[in-house]
Amino acid sequence: MQSSQSISTSSAKTKDLIITSLLISLVFVATFFINIRLPIAANGGLVHLGSAMLFIISILFGPKKGAMAGAFGMALFDILSGWTLWAPFTFITRGLQGYIIGKIAMMDGKNGGSIIYNFAAIVISVPFMLGGYYVCERVLYGNWVIPFASIPGNLVQNAVGLVIALPVCIALKKLPIFK
């Protein structure tokens, strides 16, 4: 016979797994179904709402769930949409970006409730995302110059994500579930 504490712990773990899975799915869906390929150079990249979803999740749920949602959600997109070679780099880069945003947004007891911390978190995470994809392209293309062509598209993608995520987070933080 299981103790009530054991059942409670098991129930909490199941709930956490379900929430994390749903967050990964949200990032994947926002990336997969709502994206625009940029006509910048040969590989200008994509602008998609997955970045906004990653930012929202990291701010509302913290670094662990932000990292998981970004890593698995966007790597799954890469695997299922013809960008398979990018998946390992996306996994690391977007996982790190989600972790950084979540960690900064939760600092000093702010728990994602400070627009200044949230803005700073996203801005601070961008060089890590740019650097991760720069290294990725360096490895894939064997050239240090070609990756520069993707930087404008990646900056646009992050800017669009920031412009969408911050107001959404402000609205969601007013709900009792996110306080």
Salt bridges, closest charged atoms under 4 A:
ASP16 OD1 - LYS65 NZ 2.21
